[in-house]
Amino acid sequence: MDAVGRPVRIGLLGPLELHVEDRPISVMGRRRRAILATLAAGAGRVVTTDALLEDAFFDVESPAPNTLHVHVSQLRSLLAPYGPALERVGTGYRLDGAVVSTDAAELDEALRSCRATPGPAAVSRLRQALDAWRGDFCSDVPVPALEGRRAFYAEARLSAAEIVFDAELQAGGGSDLPERLEELLAVAPLRERLWGQLMLALNVAGRQSEALAAYRRAREVLAEEGGLDPGPALRELETMILRQADSVDSGGVGAPVLPVSTAPTLVWLDASGTLKARPMLDRAPVVIGRSADCEVRIDWDPLVSRRHASISRTADGFEVRDLGSTNGVLVDGTRVSEVAAIRPRGTLQVGDTALFLRAPSARVGSRQHTVTAAQIPPEE
């Protein structure tokens, strides 16, 4: 049985697999496999007999409905003693979600959960869902109707991996993080955000020259495979790495690289991976949210409220205030009830977006460039 006690498990993230009470069951015949894949892809919804005939018999001009019923009966035999979980409902069929689980549905739910309630537990669940990935969605079921699902889950995998990588970067990164990023870049070489995360991971690990070499590789790959130049995200990140003073704080928490600055500065990565910075020069609150009138506008994140939170200087440091947001605010992983202090080099999370408070660096060597507030790129 799977983790939630459902006795039938269907693997869709790779070649089609069927397990009944942890026993692998061989599903023979391309029509039967196509029907099972289509029903499982329906995630508990009813799939009409017309749709099943069209999907599984796409190469037959007028398939007989009775043929479909024969295959359904054979599938019920394979599911024994849970054959009734393949139900006839109205003019179609469905798999009972109380009995049947799929790895694809678990990835969907983990992504939704992580976006709705971000935090270590949600990221851990998302990481577990990603571990089930064995390849493209139903890679051995050549049904044209599943092509849209293949594209959907290929994108879901990348989005989930980026969330997990972001969490690991916030925690200081791991020794194998650059290698895992390289593996995913081999699949999605034109994904600039992954290139940016690789650069950050290498830089946080103290491998600055390799981070800059990754930028040059990204530039070559984008040019050769996409006919593109690096976007402002990667160009800005390269500049920041070249100018950096610190890449990891004393607590080992990695964050977007910040140039040496004379002012405490709020920094974050936008949806495209572009490094953004906002100097905290006075005590006026800096409002963060989706609205155009916010000083820090995060309009790409659907979990961020119009006026989500504010951060301001106090006599003793800085404080974060939840402005009545729908999904709450986290400071260093702890939910803010109303207002909370944030330390220099602390982390503020709104929705899926993390922002980092950076204090001025006290170590400015002769070969480093001092960047004034006017030189820090403003939010677009």
C-alpha positions in Angstrom: 0.0 0.0 0.0 1.1 3.6 -0.5 1.8 6.1 2.3 -1.9 7.1 2.6 -3.2 3.5 2.7 -4.6 3.2 -0.9 -3.9 -0.3 -2.1 -3.6 0.4 -5.9 -0.8 2.6 -7.1 -0.2 3.7 -10.7 3.1 5.1 -11.8 2.7 7.7 -14.5 5.9 9.7 -14.2 7.9 7.5 -16.5 6.9 4.1 -18.0 3.4 3.1 -16.9 3.5 1.0 -13.8 0.7 -0.8 -11.8 1.1 -2.1 -8.2 -1.7 -3.8 -6.3 -0.9 -4.1 -2.6 2.7 -3.5 -3.4 2.8 -6.3 -6.0 3.9 -5.3 -9.5 1.2 -6.2 -12.1 2.1 -6.5 -15.7 -0.3 -4.6 -18.0 -0.1 -6.2 -21.5 -1.4 -4.7 -24.7 -1.0 -1.1 -25.9 -4.8 -0.5 -26.0 -5.2 -1.7 -22.4 -2.2 0.4 -21.3 -3.6 3.4 -23.1 -7.0 3.0 -21.4 -5.4 2.7 -17.9 -3.1 5.6 -18.5 -6.0 7.8 -19.7 -8.1 6.9 -16.7 -5.3 7.4 -14.3 -4.5 10.8 -15.9 -8.1 11.8 -15.2 -7.2 11.9 -11.5 -10.6 10.5 -10.3 -12.7 12.3 -12.9 -15.0 10.5 -15.2 -13.6 9.9 -18.7 -16.3 9.4 -21.3 -16.4 6.2 -23.4 -16.0 8.4 -26.5 -12.8 10.0 -25.1 -11.4 6.6 -24.2 -12.2 5.2 -27.7 -10.6 8.2 -29.3 -7.5 8.1 -27.1 -6.8 4.3 -27.1 -8.0 3.6 -30.6 -6.8 6.8 -32.3 -5.4 4.8 -35.2 -8.7 3.0 -35.9 -11.4 4.8 -37.9 -14.5 3.5 -36.1 -13.6 1.4 -33.0 -16.4 -0.7 -31.6 -17.6 0.3 -28.1 -17.8 -3.4 -27.1 -14.0 -3.6 -27.6 -13.5 -0.9 -25.0 -15.7 -2.8 -22.6 -13.7 -6.0 -23.0 -10.5 -4.1 -22.2 -12.1 -2.5 -19.1 -13.2 -5.9 -17.9 -9.6 -7.2 -18.3 -8.3 -4.2 -16.4 -10.7 -4.9 -13.6 -9.3 -8.4 -13.4 -5.8 -7.0 -13.1 -6.9 -4.8 -10.2 -8.4 -7.7 -8.3 -9.6 -7.7 -5.5 -10.1 -4.0 -6.2 -11.6 -4.3 -9.6 -14.7 -2.3 -8.6 -12.4 0.7 -8.2 -12.7 1.0 -12.0 -16.2 2.3 -11.9 -18.8 2.8 -14.7 -20.3 6.3 -14.1 -23.0 7.5 -16.5 -21.5 7.5 -20.0 -17.9 6.9 -18.9 -15.5 5.3 -16.4 -13.3 6.6 -13.6 -10.8 5.2 -11.1 -11.9 5.6 -7.5 -9.4 8.0 -5.8 -10.1 6.4 -2.4 -8.5 3.2 -3.7 -6.1 4.4 -6.4 -3.2 6.7 -6.0 -0.7 8.0 -8.7 2.7 9.6 -8.4 1.5 12.4 -10.8 -1.4 13.4 -8.5 1.0 13.4 -5.5 3.3 15.8 -7.4 0.3 18.0 -8.2 -0.8 18.1 -4.5 2.7 18.7 -3.2 3.1 21.6 -5.5 -0.2 23.1 -4.4 0.6 22.6 -0.8 4.0 24.2 -1.1 2.6 27.2 -2.8 -0.3 27.5 -0.3 1.7 26.9 2.9 5.4 27.3 2.2 7.8 26.0 4.7 10.3 23.1 5.4 7.6 20.5 5.7 6.0 21.4 2.4 9.4 21.5 0.7 10.2 18.1 2.1 7.0 16.7 0.7 7.7 18.3 -2.6 11.1 16.8 -2.6 9.7 13.3 -2.0 7.2 13.7 -4.8 10.1 14.7 -7.1 12.0 11.5 -6.1 9.2 9.5 -7.8 10.1 11.0 -11.2 11.3 8.2 -13.6 10.9 9.9 -16.9 8.4 11.6 -19.1 4.7 11.1 -18.3 3.6 7.6 -19.5 6.7 7.6 -21.7 6.0 4.1 -23.1 2.3 4.8 -23.9 2.4 6.4 -27.4 -1.0 8.0 -27.3 -1.2 11.5 -28.9 -3.9 12.6 -26.4 -1.3 12.3 -23.6 1.2 14.7 -25.2 -0.4 17.6 -23.4 0.1 15.8 -20.1 3.7 15.1 -20.9 4.3 18.8 -21.5 2.4 19.7 -18.3 4.4 17.4 -16.1 7.7 18.3 -17.7 7.0 21.9 -16.7 5.7 20.8 -13.2 8.9 18.9 -12.6 11.0 22.0 -13.4 8.9 24.3 -11.3 9.0 22.0 -8.4 12.7 21.5 -8.7 13.2 25.3 -8.7 11.2 25.6 -5.5 13.3 22.9 -3.8 16.6 24.4 -5.1 15.5 27.9 -3.8 14.9 26.3 -0.3 18.3 24.7 -0.4 20.0 27.9 -1.4 18.2 29.7 1.5 19.6 27.0 3.8 23.1 27.5 2.5 23.1 24.9 -0.3 24.5 21.4 -0.2 27.7 20.0 -1.6 25.8 18.1 -4.3 23.4 21.0 -5.3 25.5 22.2 -8.3 25.6 18.7 -9.7 21.9 18.2 -9.4 21.3 21.5 -11.1 23.6 20.4 -13.9 21.5 17.2 -14.3 18.3 19.3 -14.7 20.0 21.8 -17.1 20.9 18.9 -19.3 17.1 18.4 -19.7 16.2 22.1 -19.9 19.3 24.0 -21.1 17.3 27.1 -22.1 15.9 27.6 -18.5 17.6 30.7 -17.4 16.4 30.5 -13.8 18.2 27.1 -13.4 21.4 28.7 -14.7 21.0 31.5 -12.2 20.5 29.0 -9.4 23.6 27.1 -10.5 25.6 30.3 -10.4 24.3 31.1 -6.9 24.9 27.6 -5.7 28.5 27.7 -6.9 29.1 31.1 -5.5 27.6 30.2 -2.1 30.0 27.2 -2.0 32.9 29.6 -2.5 33.4 28.5 -6.1 33.2 32.0 -7.6 35.4 31.3 -10.6 33.1 28.3 -11.5 30.0 30.5 -11.0 31.4 32.9 -13.6 32.3 30.1 -15.9 28.7 28.8 -15.6 27.5 32.2 -16.8 29.8 31.9 -19.9 28.5 28.4 -20.5 24.9 29.7 -20.2 25.7 32.4 -22.8 27.1 29.9 -25.2 24.2 27.4 -24.8 21.5 30.1 -25.2 23.2 31.4 -28.3 23.8 28.0 -29.9 20.5 26.3 -29.0 18.1 29.2 -28.8 19.7 32.0 -30.8 19.4 34.1 -27.6 21.5 36.3 -25.5 21.4 36.0 -21.7 18.5 38.0 -20.3 18.9 40.7 -17.7 18.6 38.1 -15.0 21.9 36.4 -15.7 23.7 39.5 -16.8 22.9 41.2 -13.5 23.8 38.1 -11.5 27.2 37.9 -13.2 27.8 41.6 -12.3 26.8 41.0 -8.7 29.1 38.0 -8.4 32.0 40.0 -9.9 31.4 42.7 -7.3 30.5 40.6 -4.4 32.0 40.9 -0.9 30.2 38.2 1.0 28.5 35.1 -0.3 27.5 33.3 2.9 26.8 34.6 6.4 28.3 33.2 9.5 25.2 31.1 10.1 25.7 29.4 6.7 22.5 30.7 5.1 23.0 31.5 1.4 21.2 34.2 -0.4 21.3 36.2 -3.6 24.8 37.8 -3.9 24.9 41.4 -2.9 27.6 43.9 -3.8 29.4 45.8 -1.0 27.0 48.5 0.0 27.0 51.4 2.5 23.3 50.8 3.5 21.3 47.8 4.7 19.6 46.4 1.7 16.6 44.1 0.9 17.5 41.7 -2.0 15.4 39.1 -3.8 15.1 37.3 -7.1 12.2 38.0 -9.3 10.2 35.5 -11.4 12.9 35.5 -14.2 15.8 35.1 -11.8 16.8 38.7 -11.9 18.5 40.0 -8.8 16.7 43.0 -7.3 17.8 45.2 -4.4 16.2 48.0 -2.3 18.4 50.0 0.1 16.8 50.6 3.5 17.9 54.2 3.8 15.3 55.7 6.2 12.7 54.6 8.7 9.7 54.9 6.3 8.0 51.5 6.0 8.8 49.6 2.7 5.6 47.9 1.6 5.7 44.6 -0.2 2.9 43.3 -2.3 1.2 42.8 -5.7 -0.2 46.4 -6.0 1.5 48.9 -8.3 1.9 51.4 -5.4 4.1 49.0 -3.3 7.7 50.0 -2.9 8.6 46.3 -3.5 6.2 45.0 -6.1 5.9 41.2 -6.4 3.2 40.8 -9.1 4.2 37.4 -10.4 3.5 35.5 -7.3 -0.2 34.6 -6.9 0.1 33.9 -3.2 1.1 37.5 -2.5 -1.6 39.9 -1.4 -2.0 43.4 -2.9 -0.4 44.9 0.3 1.2 41.8 1.9 3.8 43.0 4.4 6.0 45.9 5.3 9.6 46.2 6.6 10.9 49.2 8.4 13.9 50.4 10.4 13.5 50.8 14.2 15.8 52.2 16.9 17.1 48.7 17.5 17.1 47.2 13.9 14.3 46.2 11.6 10.8 44.8 12.0 8.4 43.1 9.6 4.6 43.6 9.8 1.9 41.4 8.3 -0.6 43.8 6.6 -3.5 41.4 6.8 -2.2 39.1 4.0 -4.2 36.0 3.0 -1.3 33.6 3.1 0.8 35.1 5.9 4.5 36.1 6.4 7.5 34.1 7.5 10.6 35.5 9.1 13.5 33.0 9.3 10.9 30.3 8.8 8.6 31.4 11.6 5.1 32.7 10.8 4.5 36.4 11.9 1.4 36.8 13.9 1.4 40.6 13.5 4.8 42.1 13.8 8.3 40.5 14.3 11.9 41.6 14.4 14.2 40.6 11.6 17.9 40.4 12.0 20.4 41.6 9.5 21.0 38.7 7.1 17.6 37.4 8.0 15.1 35.9 5.5 11.5 37.2 4.9 9.1 35.0 2.9 5.9 36.2 1.3 4.1 33.6 -0.8 6.6 31.7 -2.8 9.1 34.6 -2.8 12.0 35.0 -0.4 13.6 38.3 0.4 16.9 38.7 2.3 18.0 41.6 4.5 21.6 42.3 4.0 23.7 44.5 6.3 26.6 46.7 5.0 29.8 44.8 4.7 32.6 45.7 7.0 35.2 44.0 4.8 35.9 46.1 1.8 39.3 45.2 0.3 41.4 47.2 -2.2 40.3 45.0 -5.1 36.5 45.2 -4.3 34.2 47.8 -5.7 32.1 49.9 -3.3 28.6 50.2 -4.6 26.5 53.1 -3.5 22.8 53.1 -3.1 22.4 54.9 -6.4 24.3 52.1 -8.2 22.2 49.3 -6.9 19.7 48.3 -9.6 16.2 49.5 -8.7 13.1 47.3 -8.8 11.5 47.3 -12.2 
